Amino acid sequence: MGNKLKPVLSGVALLFGFICVFVILSGLNDQQKKEEKKEELLYRSVPIPEKIEFAGEQVPLDRFDIHESMDRELLSTAFFHSQTIRLLKLAPRYFSIIEPILKEQGIPDDFKYLCVAESGFNVRALSPSKAAGLWQLLEGTAKECGLEVSKEVDERYHIEKSTVAACKFLKESYQKFGKWSLVAASYNAGRAFTSTQMDRQRSDDYFDLHIGEETSRYLFRILSYKIIMSDPKSYGFDVPEEEKYPIIDTKTAEITGPVASLPDFAKQHNISYKMLKMFNPWLRESFLTNTQKKTYQVKIPIIK
């Protein structure tokens, strides 16, 4: 009986071995296919929409130079994965503040992407030319637009006030140029330089101007953020809603006189000094002299 059973057991063992090999090879094959698919997606080209508008102005994509410029910036944004994912996560927090102000001030909604291009949602951004905040305002421009800029208070870092100031500057530029594309260009290159180049080149069309690489790329960079952030899944970005950074509720505390210690002020409102500075980056020192006894509205985060 034992001898008769041996061939059966050997056959079973052999069959089991074949099955194991088949499963392993199938798994490797599936993994290989996944890797090939991953590589295929990783190195694919980036689709350009058939029609693109900036603030209601049509982008002439039928021109080879414009098409290639748009392709360049879309590729840069689409394949800078870590930065673009971070922007998608931060967008609800900052757009919820910026969008209503743009609407109230009569500025096209597309300019929120100019803000993204300027600072990447870094409220504390400071450029080599000393432009500061989300909108990268220079000190002179900020003061002309009604912002306070001093050693203790720099409202270029105040999200709401700097957005209103940027809107004022943008509206003045539109009165001068009459086209939002040129307004965007002048925000990057400066009004005087933009006007000079328009006169020299006998053109009032941004897409025809030879205006230096940075400014020539500037509007297309803004548009790349608009295209991808408006439809991220079409460009391979899948950021679930629950992974986006939350909008933190705040309440307001007024300061009407000097504050000897902002850390102590923070403790009085049951938050850390770190939290106070995080939500009020326009406070530049650990104290506030406020000799003129101005009224300042300070955000106090409601931490649950």
C-alpha positions, 0 to 999 in steps of 0.5 A: 500500500505504501509503495503504491502511494509514493507515485501519487504523492510524487505527482501531487508534489510535482503538481504543487511545484508547478502551481507555485512556479506559475503563481510566482511567474504570474506575480512577477509578470504582473509586477513587471506590467505595473512597472512598465505602466508606471514608466509609461505614465511617468514619461508621457507627454503632457496634453495641451487644452485645445483652447486656453484663456487668461482673464477672458483673453484667448491664447493663440495656440495655433502659433507654433511659438505660443504652443511650444511656450505653453508646452514648456511650462506645462511640462515643468509644472506637471513634472515638478511633482512634489511642489505641484502636490503641495500647491494642490494641498494648500490651495483651499486654504489660500484661495478661500481668502484670495478669491472673494477679494479679487471678486470684490475688487473687480480683478479676474479670478485667473490672477489668483494663479499669478499669486501662485507663480509669485510665491508658491503660497509662501506667505513669508517669501522674500525675493533677492530684490526684497519683494515680500509676501504672497504677492511679492510686493516691493516696499515702495509699491506696497506703501503707494498702495496703502500698506504699512511697512516698518521694522515692527509691522510689514503688511506685505505679509498680511494676506488680506491687506496685501491682496487688496494692495495687489488688486489696486496695483493691477487695476492701475496697470489695466487702466494703463495697458487695457489688456490683462495679459500685459498687466500680468507681464508688467507685474513681472517686468515693471510698468515702465519696462513693459511700456518701453518695450511696447514702444520700441517694438511697435506692439501692444500684444504680449504674445508678440513682444520680445521681452526677456526670458523670464517675462516671456515665460511668465504668463505661460507659467501662470497658465500652467498652474491654472490648467493643472490646478483646475483639472489635476487628475487629467495631469496625473495628480490625485489629491484626496479632499481629506489630504488637503490642508484644512482651513483653520477657523480664527477669531479676532483680537484688537491691539490699540496700544503698545504691546511689550511682549507678544509672547505674553499676548499670545499666552493671554489668548491661549496660543503659543507665540509660534501660532501667533506669528504663523497666523500674523506674519506681518508682526515682525518683532516680538513686541509692538511699540505702536506709539501712534496707537493704531488699531490692529486686527490680530488673528487668533487660531481656534485650535480644537 
